[in-house]
Amino acid sequence: MVMMINLKQLWKGEASKHQARAEGCVVPEAARCVQCGICSYSCPIGIDVRRYAWRGQSISDSYCLTCGECVARCPRGVLRFERSNLYEPIPVLNREV
């Protein structure tokens, strides 16, 4: 239930939960992570979320469902959802050669 509230707050006015999940990613705060491994244990796909958290990298595994189990289970609140700019067009810079 906590995960759904977070998604609703983050993507107000989105057409569907599917669209919100497709545009989001899980982002850690590496300095707060104590490497307990609960996030990795809770992942239904078996992604080593702890490794991403330790490195301070967003979960970039293509198999990530953005189901929110890791976010909901983290005892320190290290993981959060953020909107990803994966599908936004890359601006082209006008460079003179």
C-alpha positions, 0 to 999 in steps of 0.5 A: 500500500505504501508503494501505491501512495508513493506512485500516486504522489509522484505521478499525479494525473498519469493515465494509468499505474502501468504508465507511471511504472514504465516511466519510473525507476528505483533510486538509492541514497548510498550514504544511508544504506547499511547493506542489510540485503532485505531489498535484494531478498524481497525482489521477486525477480532476484535483482541484487538491489543491494549492489546498486544501492551500495554503488549509488546507482539507480536500478537499471536492470531491464528485468526490474518490474518497478513493483516497489517491493524493495522500496517498501521493505527497506528498513531505513527508507534508502530507496525511492521512486523517481521519474526516469527520462529514459523515453524523453528525446535527447536535445540536439545541440547546434555545433559549428564545425 
